[in-house]
Amino acid sequence: MHADPTAPIQLATFPALHAGHCYASSCGRVTLYLGDCMAIAPTLQGVDAIISDPPYGMDWSTDSTRFTSERHSTTNGKRNAGRNDTAKIHNDDKPFDPAPWLAYPKCVMWGMHHFASRLPVGSVLTWIKRNDDAFGSFLSDAELAWMKGGYGVYCKRDLSMNGEAATRIHPTQKPVPLMAWCMDKAKVPEGATVLDPYMGSGSTIIAAIRTGRRAIGIELDPAHYANAVQRITNELAQGDLFLGHNDLSSDTSGAS
């Protein structure tokens, strides 16, 4: 069954989302699963790289309205309608074990300083989230990711999320260009398959689409899964004038 790829997918579209729900683009380049990545990932074949922002095990309070700067980004004293960026992150209340993902040929995982003792030596990717004059002013200035192989430390400044405090749909949403940079640093070739076992809002999947890679996403939270499907089908519906990766002549969205 194929749906109109230009039609937005609302959470109400899936009144009884259940583990095992799957979305696949008709061309086979994107597959998304609702369920537990620990159960689903071992059944997948042909995965070339893990690029993900997992739960760090910090029991993060996602109610960002407790910060003054976030209160100014509300509507009538409430967060924007339809958003789900204040819900608790599944499994963030327990220590994260990266071991299941270390055997993959290529791997990048954000939040490495929260589980560094469980990681082998590797490269460090640094996302600089603000300009120099704002360092030390609010929460972290940067975030760190562990990358399999090497010993270097590499930086990318990306301020794009600063303007999306009131529109993001996930509490730890990462910029799409940042996730594309991770793939490039990990030397994931065009056409390779990227797996994000903690998909969230789907930024990794969109980055893969835009850079000519295949993508598989797994998400445990039904609301985040539905939001990711909407973002990704909207991305596919836009088409790509340069690479042809989102050509609507070969892409529609399907849900089973």
C-alpha positions in Angstrom: 0.0 0.0 0.0 1.5 3.3 -1.1 0.5 6.7 0.4 0.8 10.1 -1.3 4.4 11.1 -0.5 3.4 14.8 -0.4 0.8 14.3 2.3 2.0 15.1 5.8 1.9 12.2 8.2 0.4 13.1 11.6 0.6 10.9 14.7 -3.2 10.4 14.4 -2.4 8.5 11.1 -1.1 5.7 13.3 -3.8 5.3 16.0 -2.3 2.1 17.2 1.4 2.1 16.4 3.0 -1.0 17.6 6.4 -2.6 17.6 7.2 -4.0 14.2 5.6 -1.2 12.3 7.7 -0.5 9.2 8.0 2.2 6.6 9.9 1.7 3.3 10.4 4.0 0.4 9.5 2.4 -2.9 13.1 2.6 -4.2 14.4 0.6 -1.2 16.8 3.3 -0.1 15.1 4.1 3.2 13.6 1.7 5.7 12.3 2.7 9.1 11.3 0.4 12.0 9.3 1.1 15.1 10.6 -1.1 17.9 13.6 -2.1 20.0 16.9 -1.7 18.2 18.4 -4.5 20.2 15.9 -6.9 18.8 15.7 -5.5 15.2 19.4 -4.6 14.4 20.6 -8.3 14.6 18.1 -9.2 11.9 19.4 -6.6 9.4 21.9 -7.4 6.7 24.2 -5.2 4.7 24.7 -2.4 7.2 28.0 -0.6 6.5 28.0 2.1 9.3 26.4 3.1 12.5 25.8 6.8 12.8 23.7 7.7 15.8 22.9 9.9 18.8 22.0 7.3 21.5 20.5 7.8 24.9 23.5 8.8 27.0 22.3 7.5 30.4 22.1 10.9 32.0 18.4 11.0 32.7 18.2 14.3 31.0 15.2 16.5 31.9 13.8 17.4 28.5 11.5 20.2 29.9 13.5 23.0 28.4 10.9 25.6 29.5 12.7 25.6 32.8 15.3 27.8 31.1 14.5 31.4 30.7 15.7 31.5 27.0 13.3 28.7 26.2 10.3 30.3 27.9 10.6 33.1 25.4 10.1 30.5 22.6 6.6 29.4 23.6 3.1 30.3 22.4 0.7 31.5 25.0 2.8 30.0 27.7 2.9 26.5 26.0 5.2 24.8 23.7 4.2 24.8 20.0 1.2 22.6 19.3 2.0 19.1 18.0 5.6 19.0 19.3 6.9 16.2 21.3 10.3 17.5 22.3 9.7 17.5 26.1 8.9 13.8 26.4 11.5 11.8 28.3 14.0 9.9 26.2 13.6 6.1 26.4 16.3 4.3 28.3 18.1 7.5 29.2 17.7 6.6 32.9 20.1 3.7 32.7 23.8 3.5 31.6 24.3 3.2 27.9 26.3 0.3 26.6 27.9 0.9 23.2 29.2 -2.7 22.9 26.6 -3.9 20.4 27.6 -1.3 17.8 31.4 -1.5 18.1 31.7 -4.5 15.7 30.3 -2.6 12.7 32.9 -1.6 10.1 32.3 2.1 10.7 30.7 3.7 13.8 30.0 7.2 15.1 28.1 7.7 18.4 27.4 11.1 20.0 27.6 11.6 23.8 30.8 9.7 24.1 32.0 11.4 27.4 29.0 9.8 29.1 30.2 6.3 28.3 33.9 6.8 27.5 35.0 4.1 29.9 33.2 1.5 27.7 34.8 2.7 24.4 38.2 1.7 22.8 40.6 4.3 21.6 39.2 6.1 18.5 38.8 9.5 17.0 36.7 12.3 18.5 34.3 14.5 16.6 33.4 17.8 18.1 30.2 19.8 17.3 30.8 23.4 18.3 27.3 24.7 18.9 27.9 28.5 19.4 30.1 31.4 18.5 33.2 32.1 20.6 31.7 35.1 22.3 28.9 32.9 23.7 31.2 30.2 25.2 30.3 29.4 28.8 27.0 31.2 28.7 24.4 28.4 28.7 24.7 24.6 29.0 27.5 23.0 26.9 29.4 24.9 24.2 30.0 21.7 22.3 29.2 18.0 22.1 31.5 15.0 21.5 31.2 11.9 19.4 33.3 8.8 19.3 34.4 7.5 15.9 35.8 4.1 15.3 39.4 4.1 14.2 42.2 6.7 14.3 43.3 9.0 17.1 42.5 12.5 15.9 40.1 15.2 17.2 38.0 17.0 14.5 35.7 20.0 14.9 32.6 21.3 13.0 30.9 24.5 14.0 27.1 24.3 13.2 24.8 26.9 14.7 21.7 25.9 12.7 19.9 24.5 15.8 20.2 27.8 17.6 17.3 29.2 15.6 15.1 26.1 16.0 14.5 26.1 19.7 10.8 26.7 19.2 10.4 24.4 16.1 12.5 21.3 16.8 10.5 18.1 17.3 13.0 16.1 19.5 14.8 17.2 22.7 18.2 16.2 21.4 17.7 16.9 17.7 20.9 17.1 15.7 21.5 19.3 12.6 21.3 17.4 9.3 24.6 18.8 8.1 26.3 17.6 11.2 25.2 14.0 10.7 26.3 14.2 7.0 29.7 15.5 8.2 29.9 12.4 10.5 29.4 10.1 7.5 32.1 11.9 5.6 34.5 11.8 8.5 33.9 8.1 8.9 34.4 7.6 5.1 31.1 6.1 4.5 30.9 5.8 0.7 28.0 6.9 -1.5 25.6 4.1 -1.9 26.5 2.5 1.5 23.9 1.7 4.1 23.8 3.7 7.3 21.9 2.4 10.3 20.7 4.8 13.0 19.4 2.5 15.8 18.3 5.5 17.9 16.6 7.5 15.1 14.8 10.2 17.1 13.5 12.8 14.6 15.3 11.3 11.6 18.2 13.8 11.0 20.7 10.9 10.2 18.3 9.4 7.7 17.7 12.8 6.0 21.5 13.3 5.9 21.9 10.0 4.2 19.2 10.8 1.6 20.9 14.1 0.7 24.3 12.5 0.3 23.4 9.5 -1.8 23.5 6.9 0.9 21.0 4.3 1.9 19.5 4.4 5.4 17.8 2.3 8.0 16.3 3.9 11.1 15.0 2.3 14.3 13.0 4.2 16.9 11.3 2.9 20.1 9.1 5.9 20.8 5.9 5.9 18.6 5.6 9.7 18.6 9.2 10.3 17.6 8.8 7.5 15.0 5.8 9.2 13.5 7.5 12.6 13.4 10.6 11.0 11.7 8.4 9.4 9.1 6.8 12.7 8.4 10.1 14.5 8.1 11.6 11.8 5.8 8.6 11.5 3.5 8.6 15.3 3.2 12.3 15.1 2.3 11.7 12.5 -0.3 8.8 14.5 -1.8 11.0 17.5 -2.4 13.1 15.8 -5.0 16.8 16.4 -5.7 17.7 18.4 -8.8 21.4 17.7 -8.5 21.8 14.0 -7.5 18.4 12.6 -8.3 18.3 10.7 -5.0 14.8 12.0 -4.1 13.3 11.8 -7.6 9.5 11.4 -7.2 9.4 9.3 -10.3 10.9 6.5 -8.3 10.0 7.3 -4.8 6.8 7.1 -2.9 6.1 6.3 0.7 4.6 3.1 2.0 3.6 1.9 5.4 2.9 -1.7 6.3 
